Amino acid sequence: MAISLKQKGYQSENLVKDHYLNLGYRFLHANRTIPGGEIDLIFESDSELVFIEVKTVDHTEDLENYITKSKLKALERSVESYITKYPTSKDLRIDVAFLQQGKIIEIYENITNT
């Protein structure tokens, strides 16, 4: 039986979740739908909140092209909505985790340099 795209998405998110947990981050939310969009994963450390977009890709060249300006703006709006609901004094960071064939191939950290 073939795996649905939604199931593949959850599997990818779980791989990324395990990766960040192994780095010592604390898991807060998955698939958080808020005004402005959805945030795939949210973690925290003592000093920052990390918002993670998980992307499963077919090709490894030009990974930055998978995050369009409109997608980046939507992510930023989602983070702003989240912070409005859950105020924090921590630093904010948006990461993008790229996966291919069930493996993390690259993580771009702090893509907005906030």
Secondary structure, 3 states (H helix, E strand, C coil): CCCCHHHHHHHHHHHHHHHHHHCCCEEEEEEEEECCEEEEEEEECCCEEEEEEEEECCCCCCHHHHCCHHHHHHHHHHHHHHHHHCCCCCEEEEEEEEEECCEEEEEECCCCCC
